[in-house]
Amino acid sequence: MQKVLDWASQNPVEAVIACGDYCAPFIGSYLKEINVPTYACLGNNDEDHIGLQKQAGENVTWFHLSQEYGEVELDGKKIAFCHYPRLAELLAQSGDYDAVFHGHTHKVRNEVVGRTLLVNPGSICGIVNAKPAQASFGVYDTVENNVEIIEL
C-alpha cells in the first residue's frame, strides 16, 4: 500500500475504486491517506469490517458483499464494481456500464466485453493462490475508457 501511496503522490488521481480483500483493518488508514473519494466493496478475506471502515474514514463509500455490487458515475462513465469475477462478467455482459471492475482472483484481467471494459487490476500485495506474484493496480482513464496496469 505504501508503494501505491507513493505513486499517487506523484500521479494525482481523482477517485479510487477498491474491490476487496483488504484483510486487516489497518489497511483502511492507507485508503484514508489517499484523500480522494473512494468507492470500496468488501471481499471474502476481509476481517473486522467495522474496524476497517473506521480506519478508512469519511472519504470511503462502502458497498458490502450483501449489496452484491456498487455503482458510481465518474466523468460521465457508468462504472460497476464488485468482488467476484462471475458477477463482474454478468454486469459487463449486460451492456449497462462503460467499465466493470472486480477483485477476488488477484490476477490481472483487462478485456472488453461488448462495449464494456472488464478489469481486475491484480493485487497490490502481490499474492496469488497463496504464492508470491507480481503486485499491481490499475489506473482507469475515463476519457479513453481504458486501464493501464501499474506493476509495483
N, C-alpha and C positions, 0 to 999 in steps of 0.2 A: 504494500500500500504506500509506503514512503516513496518508492520509485514513481508511482503514479502521481503522487502529490508533487514531487519534484518536476515531473514532466508538465503537469498542469500549471505550475508556476511560471514556466517558460512559454507555454502554449495555451493561452486562456480559452476556457470552454464556457458555454452559456448555460448548459444543463448537464446533468448526469442521469443515466438510466442504469440501474444496477439490478441484476437478475438472480440474486440469491446465493446461498452457500457462503455466508459471512463467517459462520462457525461460532464466533465468540463475540460477546457484547462490546469489547474494546474496539472492534473494527468500526463501530458506529462513530467513534471520535474522529477517525480518519475522514469519514463522509462529511462530518461537520466542518472539518478544516478546508474542504474544497470550497465551501461558502458560495455555492450556486444552487439554484433549485435542483433537487434530486428526487427522482421517482424510483422507488425501490419495491421489489417483491421479495418475499422470503423464500428460502429454499428448504430442501429436506434435511440439510445438515446444519441448520441454524438452531442454536440453543439460546434460551433466555431471551425470547422475543421482546419482552418489555424492557429488559436491560439494554438491548441493542437499540431500541427506539429512543430510550432516554439518552444514551450516549450520542446518538446521531443529531439530536436537536431539532429545531423547528424548520430547517430548510428541507427536510426529507418528508415526502409524501409516501406513506407505506400502503402497499397492496398485499394483503395476506393470502396465503395459499387457499383459504376458503373462498376468496374472491375470484379465483381462477386466473385472472389476468388484469393488467392495468392498461389504461389508455391515456394518451396525452397528445396534444397538438402543439408542435413546435415549428415556427416559421411556416405555418400553413400545411405542414406534413402531418398526416394522421398516423400515429405510431401506437402499436400494441406491444406489450412485453409481458413475459411470464417466466416461470422457472423451467417448465417441462417442454422438451422438444416436440412431442406429438401435438400438444395443444398449439404450439407456435406454428407448426406446419398447417394445421387446420385453419388458424387465423390468417395465415398467408394465402392459403387456397381460396379463402372467402373473397379476396379481392377488395376488401373494405379498407385496407391500410396501405400506406406508402412503404412502411417498414415494420417488421416484426422482429423483436429480439428475444432470445431465450438463454438460459444457462443450463445447469444440471450436468451435462456431459463433460464440461471443462475443455472440450475440443473446439477448435476454431471451425466455424462454418460461415461462409459468405457466398450466398447464391441468390438467384432471382426466381421467384415462383409466380408465373404470370407477369404481372407488373409490380409485384411486391418484393422488396428486399427482405431476405430471411437471413438473420445473423445470430451466431453465437460467437462473442468476441474472445472466447477462451477463458482462461483462468489467470488472475494476477498472482495467485500463489504458486503457479507452476506445478501443480499436481494433477495427474490424470490417472485414473484407475489405481490410486494409492502409490504411484511411482512418479519420480521427478520427470518433468516435461517442460517445454518452453512456456514461460509465463507471457501473457499477452492481455491486451484490452483493445477495444475498438474506438475509433473516432468517426462519428456519423456526420456527413456533410449534407445538410438539409437542402442546399441548392442543387447539388448533383444527385442526391438520393443514393449515395454510396458510402461505404465504410472502408476506412484504412485500418488495417490491423497493425498495432504497435507491439513489437516484441520487446520484452524487458530483459 
